[in-house]
Amino acid sequence: MEFFRIHRTIPFMRHAVVLNLISLITFLLAVFFIVTRGFHLSVEFTGGTVMEVTYPQSAQVEDVRGIVQSLNYTDFQVQHFGTSRDIMIRLPVREGQTSAAQSEIVLKALKAQQPDVELRRVEFVGPQVGEELVHNGMMALLFVVAGIMIYLGFRFEWKFAVAGVIANLHDVVIILGFFAFFQWEFSLAVLAGVLAVLGYSVNESVVIMDRIRENFRKQRKAEVREIIDSAITQTISRTIITHGSTQMMVLSMFFFGGPTLHYFSLALTIGIWFGIYSSVFVAAALAMWLGVKREDLVKPVIKKEGEDSTEIELG
């Protein structure tokens, strides 16, 4: 499906050096902010008090969030669990206050608005749980990256695999750099968004790589730069449809999903736009500079004497 078709090839690779220098500077700035500023980790990572309360009828999360915020809490989470009557509240550690004291103050404020609210459970989550979450999250990220590299290596060629992984890591680091620079809350939902961006970005890279391989087979006399330019030009319509529809869905979560989905959708938005950029200008350019050529993807089959040699497409 295409909204439009461009008949003249756009010379994307003509500006590859300048765009990749900009990309490198952005990447290094992101690393700098991650190292110097760190992340504003949520209660899930740092530990704190977890409260579960039950209302006699459906409870409004926004009302509960407003009450907790009136107690001078800024880094907290309020969400439904189980049924619409059950609310889970995560509170950060406060110096000089125990979990019991925190829960008592919050419950008193909740009862001032709804006397029938009941406290179901209070639990202290220590920072060691957060450390385990960080470790598991980093391991998940490592396995995803390794899986992508193995897939691209078998599906295409090692030069494409290296270029694709570098481009995908470029997206992840830049997302993390945004969160470090602005000190946006980094939660498990954001980590899930980062992992989703990895898969989403590699999908765009695979589409372009597939078209490059196809063009190597069809355009036998064209140079590598021309083949890459034509492959990107031919997939522009598909890129606009895919990323445009995905971005509309993500924006609906951003504007209407509430605080729970706010930073998750923000991470996806950054990842979508940088994913397009990296697939076109980073992955394709790196593959070109690594020396990808027609023989890497289309190998000649040597026939017996008297027969014409043909070519097969790898992958």
N, C-alpha and C positions, 0 to 999 in steps of 0.2 A: 504494500500500500504506500502511495506517495502523494503528498500534497502538491509537489512540484518536482520538476526534473531540470537539473542544470546541465546544459549541453556543452558548456565550456569549462574545462578543468580549472579549478582554483589552485594557484601555486602555494599551497600551505607551507611546504618545506622550504620555500624561499626565505621565510622569516623564522625558521626553526632555531637558529643560533640566538637571536635576540630574545625570543620568547622563552627559551630554555634558560637563558641567563636570568631573566626575571623570575622564572620558576625556582631557580637555584637560590636566589636571594630570598625569596619568600620562604623557602624550605629552611634555610639557615636561620632566618628570623624566628620561625616557629620553634626550631630546636632551642634557640637562645631563650625564648620566653618559657619554654617547658622547663629548662634547667634552672633558670634564675627565679621564676615566679612560682613554679609548681602548679598544682591543681587545687581548686576549691572542692574537696571531696565531700560527698553527701554523707548523711548519717549511716548509710549502708556500709560505707568503708571506714568511717572513723569510730563507729560505735555510739551508743546512747541508750535512751529509754524507749521501749516499745510499749504502747498502751493499746488495748482493745476495748472499745465501749460499744454498747448496744442501746439503740433507741426503740421506743414502743412502736414507732412507725418509720417510714422511709426518712432517712436523714440526708440533709443537703451538705455535701462536702465543702462547698464554699462558705456556708455558715460556720462550720466547725473550724475551717481554716482561718476565718476572720477572728474567731474567739482566741485561738492559739496565738495568732499574730498580735493581738492586743496585750498579750503577756510578755511582749518584747522578745519573742522568738523570731529569728529570721531564717535560720537554716533548719527547717523541719519539713515533714511530709505528712499529708493527710490523704487517705484513700479508702475506698470501699473494699471490703473483703467478705467473701461468703455471700451475704444478702445485702440488699439496699439499706437494711437497718443497722448493719455492722460497720463500724469505722475503725481503721487502724491509724494510730498517730505515732510517728517517730520523732523523738525530741533529741537534740544534741546534748552532750554532757555539759553541765553547768558547774563551775567550781563552787564547792561549798554546799552543794545540794545533792542528796541521794536520789535514786530513782523513785523511792516511795514518796519523798517530799515533792518531787516534780509532778508525779501523777496526782497527788492530792490537790495541788494548786490548780492543775488543769481541770480535774474533775469538778472542783468547786466552781470554776468559771463556766463549765458546760452545764452544770445543774442550775446555775443562775438563769440560763435561758430555757432549759428543758429539765425540770426536776425529776422526770422519770428515767433519765439516762442512767445506765448501769455500767459499772466497771467490770469487765470480764477477766482481764489479765494484765499484769504489769511484769515486764521483763527487762533486765539490763543486758544489752548486747555489747560485749567487750571489744576493744580494738583488734584483738587477735582474730576475730571473725572477719573484720575488715581486711586484715592482711591476707587472710586466706582467699577472700574474694578478689583482691588485687592479683594475687598469684595465679588463681584460676583464670582470671580474665586475660592476663598476659600469655598464659599457656594456650588459651583459645585463639588468641591473635596469632601466635606463632604457628599453630597447626593450620590455621586458615591460609597463612602466607605460604607455608610449605606445600599445602595441597594445591594452591593455585600454580605454584612453580612446576610441580610435577605434572599437573594437567596440561599446562601450556607446552611443557617440554615434549610430552607424548603427542599432543594434538597438533603442534606446529613444529617448532625447531628451537634449540636452546637460546638462540639470539632473541627470539620473540619472548621466550620464557623470562629471561633476565630483564628485558625491556618492560614487560608487563608487570613484573613484581616491583621493580623500581618505581614505576608510575603509580601503582596501587599504594605503596608505602608513602609516596609523595602525598597522596590524598589524605591518608590517615594522619601523618605528622602535621599537616597543615590544619586539619580539623582540631587536633589536640592543641596546636599552637593558638588557635582562636580561643579555646576554652581557658588556656593558661593566661593569655594576655588580658582578656576581659574578666577573668576570674568567675566565669559562669560555673554553676554547680555541676560537678561531674558525678553522675549516678550510674547505677546498673543499666538504666534505660539508655543513657548516652553511650555506654559501652556497647550495648546491643546495636545502637545506631551506627557506630563505627564499624562493627563487624558486618552489618548490612551493606554499608558503603563499599567494603572490600568486594563483596560478591557483585554488587551493582556495577562497580567500575570495571571489573574484569570482564563482565558481559559486554560492555561497550568495546573494550579492547579486542575481544574475540571476534566481534562482528567486523571490525576494521581489518583484522588480520586475515579473516576468511576471505574478504574481498581482495586483499592484496595478493593472496595466494591464487585466487581465481584470475586476477588480472595478469599475473606472471604467466599463466597458462594461455591466456587469450592474446595478450599484447607482447608478442615474442621479440619485437625489435625495440620496444620502449626501454628507456633507462629506469633505474630503480626509483629515482626521485619522481619521475613522471607517473610511474605505476602507483606509488604511495599517494601522490596528489589525487589521482583519478579515483582511487579506492575511497579516500575520505570524502571527495566530492559526491560520489555515487551513494554514500550512506547518510548524507546530510538530512534528507527528508525523513528517513527512519529515525535519526537521532532527535529531530524536532518533535516528532509524534511521541516517541517513547519517553523522553525526558520531560516534555511539556505536560503530558498526562500524569506522570508520576509527581511532578512538582505541584500540580493542582491538588492532588490528594494530600501531599505533605503540607501544603499551605493551609488546607482545611483543618488538619491536626494542629498546626501552629496557632491559628486564630480561634478555633473552637474547642480544642482538646483540653484546655485548662493548663494549670501549672505542671501537672503530671507529665504531659506530652510536650511541653514547651521546648525544653532543651533537647529532647529526642528528635523532634521535627527540625530544630535548628541545626543539629549535627547532620541530619539527612540533607537539608538544603545546601549546606556548605559542600557536603560530599558529592551531591548531584552535579553542581556546577564545576567544581574542580575535577570531578570524574570525567566530564566531557573534555575539559581542557587537557588533562593528562593523557587521555586515550588518543587524542588527535595530535598534540604537539610534543608530549613527552615520550610515550611508548613508541609511536611511529618514528619519531626522530632518532631515538636511541637505537631502534632496530636498524635504521638506515646507517647510523654511524658505526654500529657493530659489524657492518659489512654484509647484511642479509642480501642474498642474490637469488636469481632464478633457480640455480642448481640446488639450492638448499631446500626448495619446496617442490620442484618438479624434476624428477630424475629420469634420464633416458633409459629405456629398456633395450639391451643389446640383443638383437635377433640373430638367428643363424644366417650364414652366408646366403645371399640371394633374397633375403627378406628385408623389407624396410623397417628401420628402427622407429619405435613409437615412444611416447612418454607417458608416465603415470604420475598422478598427483599424490604426494605424500600426505598421510593423515586421513 
